[in-house]
Structure formats: structure tokens, C-alpha cells
Amino acid sequence: MSVIPLYQPDISGAEIQAVIDALRSGRLTAGPRRDRFEDLCAERCGCGHGVAVSCGTAALHLVLRALDIGPGDEVITTPLSFIASANSILYVGATPVFVDIDPRSLNLDPAAAEAAITSKTKAILAVELFGDTTHIDQLAQLARSNEITLIEDGCEALGGVHCGRPVGSIGRAGVFGFYSNKQVTTGEGGMIVTDDDRLAALCRSMRNHGRVQPDTDTTLLSTDGAPLIHDQLGYNYRVSELACALGIVQMERLDQILSARRTIASLYMQKLRDMPDLILPTVEVPQDRSWFAFVVRLDDQYTHVERDRVIAGMSRHDIGVAAYFPCIHLQPYYRQRFGYDKGTLPIAESVSQRCIALPFYNRMDETQVELVVHTLRVMIQREQLLRRDE
Ligand SMILES: *Cc1c(COP(=O)(O)O)cnc(C)c1O
């Protein structure tokens, strides 16, 4: 592990105790902790239902299934995201339609999304990248006026607010993931939030093999006397009580977690402000932002070779950095399957080649932030020297 890692889960004594209590309770799955975790997430998102599942990708898959999106349907989405958002569209046999992004927020460009709507479009799957919620209201409006569905991939924006509305409540359904680099983690886990009773019920059933009474016991032999009836194709996307015990405490600490992250983000902002050649994240309303990652980018005189060298240089100094995110449409699998070429989505491609995610976690202190900033400065100066020597 790096001296200053890219991310680090924030697990306090309360989480550890909660998991021990869950273990001692004798109920390891489909119990009261799951119900409580679901309620906490639904409440925080201002939604009527929360459905806990095994990961964020499973949550996306179930929402697309519940909306009956499948072969022949198109889903408009962003090329600049973690690959799971687009993969979920492939899981249901639908076609992802990638459209370009806005270079400021790095989110889907609403005008580009509008231009991509066809008679086959069923949904817009929007991602609030790195916690930035910009344009989600416009995308919701666009979806409404075209009678298609907005799915909110809020995996990177839990607890964020856009124009007074919590992330997750703006689309027909919102999706979250609790992998260990997220604001709230359960190790692995995911959540669907929605006001749509039918959608929630379908997701509950499909997470447990499509069972008619999905919330009763989950073993092969029904111990509650209910017949094991499966009226649709489901999956095992259940989540353990151990994970939910962890999630409950993390959700209770969410305000504290988000505020720690805001403090670190603003430290970075202050210390990087005067740095030439660097583009900082945009922040609409600071107190509404839920920060997932702190991602800066080199300006457009830099190539991806130079960016990669900066990343390698920082890694050599034991600082955890990453290239968040490579464009999904240019991933080998997508290129082979759909034949995308470079230049298809010029803004996303250009931005993606110059981004650098810096270390970012709740317990980072000012000294660590300073060391990251100093090292980044040195690495950029090094690129300038190398260029001069060419
Ligand atoms: C983390 C994440 C997911 C879900 O990831 P899982 O690893 O399946 O929990 C989905 N979309 C985005 C944008 C993410 O960042």
C-alpha cells in the first residue's frame, strides 16, 4: 500500500461493534439490519423504497430489468464513467448509445443527449461523476418531455443534493454502490431507491431468484412454510446482514463523512489554485456536494503520454493516483463488439486522457494533502523540462 493511498475506508469502532453484534445475532441474511439499512438510504434520498443488493452493478441490472428494457431498446449514457454503468445495459441485451460530455462538469451533455433520442430510446442512464450533479435536472426534464425514463447512477454521489433534491430522487430510480472506495462502504453492496412501488417490488423479487415472496427466508427449503414460487427470472443479488450492519453505521455517520471530504476537497482547491496547467473540479454549491474522488486534469497542451508519466512519477513516490476514467467506448471489449474508433466522442476522449485522481479519503490530513500537491507540482515541472529538451 502507498504511503498516501488513493482511497481508504473509514471504519470506526462503531462499525466493528455493529458487525460483531450482527454475527452474534444468529441472523446472517434477510433480517432486520437489511430493512433498517434500506430505510436509512430511502429516507436520506427522499424516496419511498430502498432495496439493498449485493453491489451497485447488480442494482443497475435490476433497475433496467424492472423497467423491461431489453433487446432492440436504446439507452443513452456517458462514455466517461466506471464501466459498470454501460455494462449493465449490455446485461439486458439493450444497446448503449454513448453521447459526449460537458467538459466542465464531465457529465452527459444534455444537448448531445437530446440529439441522440430516437424512437428506440427507452432511457437515459446518467452518472453523477465523482459526485458532480450538474445537468441532472435538465436530463430529468429531457426524459420527461420525451416520455422516456431517467435512471440515476448515483454510485459516486450518495448524500449529494441538486437544486434542493437529494441524489437518487431525481430519476425514476437511483442506484448506489458501497464498494470500499465509496463515500459509504459495506465492503461490497448496492442499493436501489425509488418512489415506484412496482419497480421496488420487482427488484426485491429479482434479487432473490424471482421469488414471489422475496422477503421471507432465503434458503432452498422454505422454513417459513411459504411455497417456493418463482414467477420470473431472478438472480442471487442478496446482501448479508454483516454488510448491512456496517452500512447502517456508515449511513448514521454520513454527514460527518461528507463534511470531512468537503474539508479535504477545499484544502486541495486552495493549494492547487495557483498551479499552472491544471484544471480543477467545478463545484456548483459546495455544501451540497458529496465528494467521491478528487480528480484534476492537465490542460489541453498535455498528451496522455505526459499524463501517464505524471501518474507513474507520483506512484514512484508512493502516492496513490489513478487515471479515472478511461472512455468506456474505447475499452477493448466495446471496440471489438461495436467497432468504435478514436475520435467518436472527442470531448470525453480528450478529457479522459488528461485526468488524474488524487488521494482522497476521510482521514487525510493537511500534511498529506501538501505532500500530494508538492509531488504533483514537481511532476508537472518535470514534464515542462522534458518538453523544453525535445
Ligand atoms: C462504483 C460504481 C458502480 C457500481 O460498482 P460496484 O462495484 O458494482 O458496486 C456503478 N457506477 C459507477 C459510476 C460507479 O462509480
The ligand as an SDF file (V2000), in Angstrom:
LIG
                    3D

 15 15  0  0  0  0  0  0  0  0999 V2000
  -18.9120    2.1430   -8.1550 C   0  0  0  0  0  0  0  0  0  0  0  0
  -19.7650    2.4030   -9.3040 C   0  0  0  0  0  0  0  0  0  0  0  0
  -20.7500    1.4870   -9.7260 C   0  0  0  0  0  0  0  0  0  0  0  0
  -21.0480    0.1890   -9.0350 C   0  0  0  0  0  0  0  0  0  0  0  0
  -19.9700   -0.5670   -8.7470 O   0  0  0  0  0  0  0  0  0  0  0  0
  -19.9800   -1.9350   -7.9390 P   0  0  0  0  0  0  0  0  0  0  0  0
  -18.5370   -2.2740   -7.9220 O   0  0  0  0  0  0  0  0  0  0  0  0
  -20.7890   -2.9060   -8.6990 O   0  0  0  0  0  0  0  0  0  0  0  0
  -20.5690   -1.7090   -6.5760 O   0  0  0  0  0  0  0  0  0  0  0  0
  -21.5550    1.8440  -10.7950 C   0  0  0  0  0  0  0  0  0  0  0  0
  -21.3990    3.0170  -11.4250 N   0  0  0  0  0  0  0  0  0  0  0  0
  -20.4740    3.9170  -11.0540 C   0  0  0  0  0  0  0  0  0  0  0  0
  -20.3910    5.2050  -11.7830 C   0  0  0  0  0  0  0  0  0  0  0  0
  -19.6070    3.6350  -10.0000 C   0  0  0  0  0  0  0  0  0  0  0  0
  -18.6760    4.5210   -9.6420 O   0  0  0  0  0  0  0  0  0  0  0  0
  1  2  1  0
  2  3  1  0
  2 14  2  0
  3  4  1  0
  3 10  2  0
  4  5  1  0
  5  6  1  0
  6  7  2  0
  6  8  1  0
  6  9  1  0
 10 11  1  0
 11 12  2  0
 12 13  1  0
 12 14  1  0
 14 15  1  0
M  END
$$$$
